[in-house]
Amino acid sequence: MFRRKGRIYYRRRVPTPLCGILGKREIWRSLRTDSPTVALRRSRQVAAEVEHEFEVARLQVGLPVDQAILSASMEVGAAPSSANVPEPSPVLISRAATGPTLRELYDAYMADPTRDWSPRTRFAYETTRRIVLAVLGEETPVRSITRAQCRDLIETLRWLPRNASKLYPGLGPVEIAAQSRAAGRTDLINAANLNAYLNKLGGVFNWAVKEEMIDRNPAQGLKVPDPMLRRDKRLPFSIPQLRAIFAAPLYTGCQNDGHGYARPGSLRPRNARFWIPLIALHCGLRLNEACQLDVSDVRVIDGIPCFVVTEASQVNTTDKRLKTASSARVVPIHPELVALHFMGFVARRKRAGETKLFGEVNVGATGYRSATFSAWFARFAAKAGASSSKTCFHSFRHTFRDALREARVDRDIALALGGWTTGGGGGAAGSVSDAYGSGYRIATLCEAISRVRYPGLDLSHLHEAE
């Protein structure tokens, strides 16, 4: 209960699955009094009426219902009256017993207004949804799904090849898995991706348990063993790989910054494709952090040029997203980038009235600019002779972290520069202590990042005047 303008009201949150049915998130009822004592007595009857409304709505969409509440009279203390109970059809009675279908569960989960979906997360759940519905069946009652069916899903996932939709257009995942298995394919999705599908399905089932749609999660704890250690999944770039990358025509002279980036020529364009790998190598920014930078995110703070990595914008853009809360940080610009005339590039973008520092990098299907750049970089690395099975653009982050170690940079400063979390090793006391103070001075961070070096990598050919 709460008081507003002299009156006392009863307020009740609408359960998430019923928001769409009732068209509201909360129910308010005036208790028509300003007396707390009277309001308390009346609130019991109003609460009973509201709960009755919820049960009727649950019955209409096939959710489990409490027959005692559904059959209760609207008058507290009175005998049950059948006039207050709607006559459900046989179909509704059947669905009330079985609960929602798998498709209805996913619809409710994806429409939950309490969840903050990033474009990438929504895309990932939609991908999982398509596979799960195709394998387990859209109209399958959720309460009938068994653990054996979830294991059948695993068996289908195990035989799905990478780029399955391109290799087998027009076929569903069950048919694709069968043909892939018969052909003895080895280009299958890895254990990490398979477990990611299971994790997302488990999240949907856990949500359904909390919302009282089902009693248990049939996929609880299911996963396949991953033979590859986490630290071995992505490796840093080796010095020979870095030499190959920065000796490619894009950096020594190419035909153009478009399709001719890999063919030798007289042009040396300095745009996103030129700068973003250098920024990742020397400042440790994640790919999307670099791709989404506004021009105004390059600022001089305490006399030191810096990248301000943030979701906030000084120019009212709304497309920036960070991986974690600790990703928000200030990173001094490495002296090597300054020597390569990076600040001159920024000044030209500003004079041209550009909002984004790398506006030519388009937003991908997942809603992130990094998606399109990552695909391009994979092709670039292959043409430069710098690709390997365990390196990708993110390897720049691993390379930068190793360089911080080699430079004997204090661990806490290294974590601050890279936007890494401190992890769980420090315990509660460590997490509390991290909240004290305002962080490192820019001069301290600048001194640390200036010590990052890559012995054996010569970039002198990039120091020529623009």
WOKALIN-V563402 format. One record per backbone hydrogen bond with DSSP energy under -1.0 kcal/mol. NH is the residue of the N-H (numbers start at 1). CO is the residue of the C=O. Records with the same first field share a line. If there is no record, write none. Layout:
# WOKALIN-V563402
NH: CO / CO
This chain:
# WOKALIN-V563402
2: 9
4: 7
7: 4
8: 33
9: 2
10: 29
12: 27
14: 25
18: 15
19: 16
22: 18
23: 19
27: 12
29: 10
31: 8
39: 35
40: 36
41: 37
42: 38
43: 39
46: 42
47: 43
48: 44
49: 45
50: 46
51: 47
52: 48
53: 49
54: 50
55: 51
56: 52
57: 53
58: 54
59: 55
60: 56
61: 57
63: 58
70: 66
71: 67
78: 75
84: 81
85: 82
88: 86
93: 89
94: 90
95: 91
96: 92
97: 93
98: 94
99: 95
102: 140
103: 138
105: 101
106: 102
107: 103
108: 104
109: 105
110: 106
111: 107
112: 109
115: 112
122: 118
123: 119
124: 120
125: 121
126: 122
127: 123
128: 124
129: 125
130: 126
131: 127
132: 128
133: 129
134: 130
135: 131
136: 132
137: 133
140: 137
142: 100
144: 141
145: 142
150: 146
151: 147
152: 148
153: 149
154: 150
155: 151
156: 152
157: 153
158: 154
160: 157
162: 187
167: 163
168: 164
171: 168
176: 172
177: 173
178: 174
179: 175
180: 176
181: 177
182: 178
183: 179
185: 180
188: 186
189: 160
194: 190
195: 191
196: 192
197: 193
198: 194
199: 195
200: 196
201: 197
202: 198
203: 199
204: 200
205: 201
206: 202
207: 203
208: 204
209: 205
210: 206
211: 207
212: 209
213: 208
220: 217
222: 219
232: 229
233: 230
235: 390
242: 238
243: 239
244: 240
245: 241
246: 242
248: 245
251: 248
252: 248
253: 249
254: 267
255: 260 / 263
261: 258
263: 260
265: 253
267: 254
275: 271
276: 272
279: 275
280: 276
281: 277
282: 278
283: 279
284: 280
290: 286
291: 287
292: 288
293: 290
295: 355
297: 294
298: 295
299: 306
301: 304
304: 301
306: 299
307: 331
308: 297
309: 329
327: 324
328: 325
329: 309
331: 307
333: 305
337: 334
338: 334
339: 335
340: 336
341: 338
342: 337
345: 341
346: 342
347: 343
348: 344
349: 345
350: 346
351: 347
352: 348
353: 350
354: 349
357: 293
361: 358
364: 368
367: 364
373: 369
374: 370
375: 371
376: 372
377: 373
378: 374
379: 375
380: 376
381: 377
382: 378
383: 379
384: 380
386: 381
391: 388
395: 392
396: 393
397: 394
398: 394
399: 395
400: 396
401: 397
402: 398
403: 399
404: 400
405: 401
406: 402
407: 403
408: 405
409: 404
414: 410
415: 411
416: 412
417: 413
418: 414
419: 415
420: 415
427: 424
430: 426
431: 427
432: 428
433: 429
434: 430
435: 432
436: 433
445: 441
446: 442
447: 443
448: 444
449: 445
450: 446
451: 448
452: 449
457: 454
462: 459
463: 460
